[in-house]
Amino acid sequence: MQLPYVEIDVLAIEQNARAIVELCSSAGIEVTGVTKGVFGHPEVATAMLRGGVGSIGESRLDNVARLRAGGVDSPIMLIRPPSLARIAETVGEVAVSYQSDLTTLERIGAEAVVAGGAHDVILMVDLGERREGVLPDDLPRFANEAAVIPGVRVVGIGTNLTCFAGLVPTPDNMSRLVELAERVERCAGIELAWISAGSSSALPLLADGRMPERVNHLRIGEAILLGRETVHHQPWPGAVQDAMLLRAEVV
Ligand SMILES: *Cc1c(COP(=O)(O)O)cnc(C)c1O
């Protein structure tokens, strides 16, 4: 094959997924395997699923289409809000999406009603990272409004850390997320199936046994693909670090 290229060992991906799924399931946490780092490569997603992840997470609808075309029929979560131009695709192709805007939610609901069903959403809350999500004080009202949109089912809340500002998950901010979920449940009179706490950067907290009990979902990309966590870039126990190799000529 012509250099440069990336060689992916799907058995190693499966092993890494299994190591992380085992740790997470021992704490009652379901893992969504994130494939955006490999542009939704279907064989990588399939390896993650063999390793035990419950669903696949993608940030791009083009990658979702690639996954589906490649035969991946597991539930897929859209982990980034869609543009208004691609609402129909979102409702048609993914089981759950992450949302933080009422206009988008109204469009999603309308589309889902036309399609004869309802679309599940996880509402994003910003715990200081300043990337996405409604502010904690605005969350109860936002959730109340979202919960009554026909065609929209609010199934959880989530947050995203260690992206822009580089905040890491701590017992404090994770407990805050659980408190907010419980406030939403009281205010909107709904039960949330998912508290989606973050990405590979949440694994050290989990391994230390300091993740609050109600957190039950993580979205993991890098720790599966590269076998390391993303705060200190340490190798992850039970995972291998050479699942992805860049083959190139040194000149
Ligand atoms: C990319 C992404 C993840 C996965 O992050 P990793 O560091 O690769 O584990 C999780 N959640 C969201 C919203 C993402 O965009």
The ligand as a Tripos MOL2 file, in Angstrom:
@<TRIPOS>MOLECULE
LIG
   15    15     1     0     0
SMALL
NO_CHARGES

@<TRIPOS>ATOM
      1 C1        -15.4450   13.3370   20.8090 C.3       1 LIG1
      2 C2        -16.4770   13.3280   21.8670 C.ar      1 LIG1
      3 C3        -16.4580   12.3500   22.8670 C.ar      1 LIG1
      4 C4        -15.3660   11.3030   22.9600 C.3       1 LIG1
      5 O1        -14.1820   11.9050   23.4230 O.3       1 LIG1
      6 P1        -12.8530   11.0360   23.6520 P.3       1 LIG1
      7 O2        -11.9270   11.9740   24.3130 O.co2     1 LIG1
      8 O3        -12.3760   10.6330   22.2700 O.co2     1 LIG1
      9 O4        -13.2260    9.8700   24.4850 O.co2     1 LIG1
     10 C5        -17.4660   12.3570   23.8120 C.ar      1 LIG1
     11 N1        -18.4530   13.2930   23.7830 N.ar      1 LIG1
     12 C6        -18.4990   14.2530   22.8460 C.ar      1 LIG1
     13 C7        -19.6080   15.2350   22.8750 C.3       1 LIG1
     14 C8        -17.5140   14.3060   21.8550 C.ar      1 LIG1
     15 O5        -17.5780   15.2700   20.9400 O.3       1 LIG1
@<TRIPOS>BOND
     1     1     2 1
     2     2     3 ar
     3     2    14 ar
     4     3     4 1
     5     3    10 ar
     6     4     5 1
     7     5     6 1
     8     6     7 2
     9     6     8 1
    10     6     9 1
    11    10    11 ar
    12    11    12 ar
    13    12    13 1
    14    12    14 ar
    15    14    15 1
@<TRIPOS>SUBSTRUCTURE
     1 LIG1         1 GROUP 0 **** ****
